[in-house]
Amino acid sequence: MRGKVAGLVGVAGAVVVGVVGVAGPAQAGGNGQQVVFTDRNGDTWSLYLTGTNQSGTVVSVCVATPGRDTTVAGYWWKGRLDFRGYAGANCTGASTGWGAENIPVSQGTDYVYIQVR
């Protein structure tokens, strides 16, 4: 798993950084979407995201990206979502790229796939 397992010992799932609001459950596919980050180059150890949650609150979070595809669990996004990948844990180290997506309020599935550019 690209050597990430050893580097993630002690990092339990997602590290929340600067959360302005707390994300609660959303109705499936009807008031925001969950995102799945695809690490196509295998060089992103963490991802910092900023966007609007299903309650209309701006939220920022740093999450670990232990595998090729990482679901950012517990967050339902809608509208503009900005994100940046990092080569180190806890959103440290060199940037591996950035991206922005317009997340629909509703669609046929609960997930939007994102990747850094």
C-alpha positions as CSV (number, residue, x, y, z in Angstrom):
1,M,0.0,0.0,0.0
2,R,2.8,2.4,-1.1
3,G,4.4,2.2,2.3
4,K,1.7,4.4,3.8
5,V,0.7,1.9,6.5
6,A,3.9,2.4,8.5
7,G,3.7,6.1,8.1
8,L,0.1,6.2,9.4
9,V,0.7,4.4,12.6
10,G,-0.6,6.8,15.2
11,V,-2.8,8.6,12.8
12,A,-6.3,7.4,13.4
13,G,-8.4,8.2,10.3
14,A,-9.0,11.8,9.7
15,V,-7.4,14.7,11.6
16,V,-9.8,17.6,11.8
17,V,-8.2,21.0,11.4
18,G,-10.0,24.3,11.8
19,V,-13.5,22.9,11.6
20,V,-16.0,25.8,11.7
21,G,-19.0,23.5,11.8
22,V,-19.8,19.9,12.5
23,A,-21.1,17.8,9.7
24,G,-24.2,15.7,10.5
25,P,-25.9,13.1,8.5
26,A,-27.4,14.2,5.2
27,Q,-30.2,12.6,3.2
28,A,-28.6,10.3,0.7
29,G,-27.9,12.1,-2.6
30,G,-30.4,14.9,-1.8
31,N,-28.5,17.6,0.2
32,G,-24.8,17.2,-0.7
33,Q,-22.4,14.5,-1.7
34,Q,-19.5,12.6,-0.1
35,V,-16.2,12.8,-2.0
36,V,-13.8,10.1,-2.9
37,F,-10.2,11.2,-3.4
38,T,-8.3,9.2,-6.0
39,D,-4.5,9.3,-5.6
40,R,-3.5,8.5,-9.1
41,N,0.2,9.1,-8.6
42,G,0.5,7.4,-5.2
43,D,2.3,10.4,-3.7
44,T,-0.5,12.1,-1.6
45,W,-0.5,11.2,2.1
46,S,-3.1,13.7,3.2
47,L,-5.7,16.0,1.8
48,Y,-6.9,19.4,3.0
49,L,-10.5,20.3,1.9
50,T,-12.5,23.5,2.3
51,G,-16.1,23.8,1.3
52,T,-19.8,24.1,2.3
53,N,-21.5,21.2,4.1
54,Q,-25.1,20.2,3.9
55,S,-26.1,22.7,6.6
56,G,-24.6,25.6,4.6
57,T,-21.6,25.9,7.0
58,V,-18.0,26.4,5.6
59,V,-15.9,23.5,6.8
60,S,-12.2,22.8,6.5
61,V,-10.7,19.4,7.2
62,C,-7.4,17.5,6.8
63,V,-7.8,13.8,6.1
64,A,-5.3,10.9,5.8
65,T,-5.2,9.2,2.3
66,P,-4.0,5.7,3.1
67,G,-4.9,4.1,-0.3
68,R,-5.5,4.8,-3.9
69,D,-9.2,5.7,-3.2
70,T,-10.1,7.4,0.0
71,T,-13.7,8.3,1.0
72,V,-13.8,11.4,3.0
73,A,-16.3,9.9,5.5
74,G,-18.6,12.0,7.7
75,Y,-18.7,15.0,5.4
76,W,-21.4,15.9,2.9
77,W,-20.4,18.7,0.6
78,K,-22.3,20.9,-1.8
79,G,-21.2,23.8,-4.0
80,R,-17.6,24.8,-4.5
81,L,-15.0,22.4,-2.9
82,D,-11.4,23.4,-2.9
83,F,-8.7,20.8,-2.0
84,R,-4.9,20.4,-1.9
85,G,-2.9,17.3,-1.5
86,Y,0.3,17.0,0.6
87,A,3.2,14.6,0.6
88,G,3.3,14.3,4.4
89,A,0.8,13.3,7.0
90,N,-1.4,15.9,8.7
91,C,-1.3,18.2,5.6
92,T,2.4,18.9,5.9
93,G,5.2,18.6,3.4
94,A,5.3,19.5,-0.3
95,S,2.0,20.1,-2.1
96,T,1.2,17.2,-4.5
97,G,-1.4,19.4,-6.4
98,W,-4.7,21.1,-5.9
99,G,-8.2,21.0,-7.3
100,A,-11.6,22.5,-7.1
101,E,-15.0,20.9,-7.9
102,N,-18.6,22.1,-8.0
103,I,-20.4,19.5,-5.9
104,P,-24.0,19.1,-6.9
105,V,-26.7,19.3,-4.2
106,S,-28.3,16.1,-5.6
107,Q,-27.5,13.5,-8.2
108,G,-28.1,9.8,-8.8
109,T,-25.2,8.7,-6.5
110,D,-23.9,9.9,-3.1
111,Y,-20.3,10.2,-4.3
112,V,-18.2,12.6,-6.4
113,Y,-14.6,11.5,-7.3
114,I,-11.9,14.1,-7.1
115,Q,-8.1,14.2,-7.7
116,V,-5.4,16.8,-7.5
117,R,-4.0,18.3,-10.7
